[in-house]
Amino acid sequence: MVSDPRVAFVDCRSALEYEGGHVTGATHIGPSATSIAPLSRAVLASATTVITYCDAAVQCDRSQHVAELLRKSGLPDVRVLEGGMPAWLKSGYPAESGTCADCDDSK
């Protein structure tokens, strides 16, 4: 799934954590979100699978919360990345730093 362009990643950490390093191309939806902003929904709409993640190695309430919001917004296949960002980096998958250019709800 890592190289599948139809899979989208959503970082559920704080904006500062996202800017410090995230899955390459990930969208940011902060942990305090109460709904999915239109721009984020539009960016994710073309994905066949959306994967949320945070920094927790075991269970991440932030990822679960955002995953539930995404499901409620109509996205059919939403999953939570087991092991979060630590597992992603340990596996050697691509990461980048910086702000989210396609996000309107990154705070």
PyMOL commands that set and color helices and strands:
alter all, ss='L'
color gray80, all
select helices_A, chain A and resi 15-20+38-44+61-72+84-90
alter helices_A, ss='H'
color red, helices_A
select strands_A, chain A and resi 7-11+22-23+27-28+49-53+78-80+95-96
alter strands_A, ss='S'
color yellow, strands_A
deselect
rebuild
show_as cartoon
